[in-house]
């Protein structure tokens, strides 16, 4: 798998990323994480505009292989 890392995204060792645009942060998982999870069947995330706190679970990604918590490891902006 050929993985690229766009310069406008800040990646963590845990394969999450954040993209900051003004006072809005977009959070996601890397292509590597998607590849390791396999087919993703469900994603649970908070409503748009919700506050996310560093170190606290804010959602889950469910695949045919596993359910993983989404836990931001970056400071809240």
N, C-alpha and C positions, 0 to 999 in steps of 0.2 A: 504494500500500500504506500503510495507516494503522498506524504502529508506536508502541507504548506502551513505556515503560521503567519497570517496577515499582520502587518506592523501595527494596525490600529486596534488590535486586541491584546490584552494582557493575560497571559496564560499562567496557570498555577501547576505545580507538580502533580496535583490531584486531578488534572485534566479538565478543569473548569476554566472558563475565560470570562472576562468582563470587558465591555466596550463602553467607554464613558463619552457622552455627548452632552455637554453642559451639565445640567443637574439630573440627567437621566442615565442610569446604568443598565445596560443589556447584559444578561448573564446567560451562558450556555455551556455546553460540553464539547470537548475537542473531537475531531474526526477519529482519533485513536480510541477514545472512550466509546464512541458510537460503534466502531468496528469490534471492540472487545465485548460489548453488550449483545451484539447481534440485532435481530429484528426488534425494534422498539414498538411496544403495543399500547402504551399508555404513559402520559406525562401529566403530573399534578403540579400546578404552580399557583401562587396567589393571584388575586385580581391585579390588574394593571394599577400602578400607583401605590401598591402596598409597600410598607417598610420592611426591609430585610436586614437582619442583624448578624454581624460576624459570628460564626461558630454555631448558629442555631439553624436547624433544619427548616427550610422554607418550601420544600416540595420533594417529589420523587420522580424517578424515571424507571418504568417497568419494561423489561424486555422478556423474551422467551427464556432467557438464562437466569435473570436475577431482578430484584428490585433494589435500587440504589437511592439513598437520600441525597438531596441537593443541599450542601452546607457551604455557604460562602466563607472563604478564608482570607478575604480582603476587607479592609476597613469600610464601613458604611460611609457613603458620600453624602 
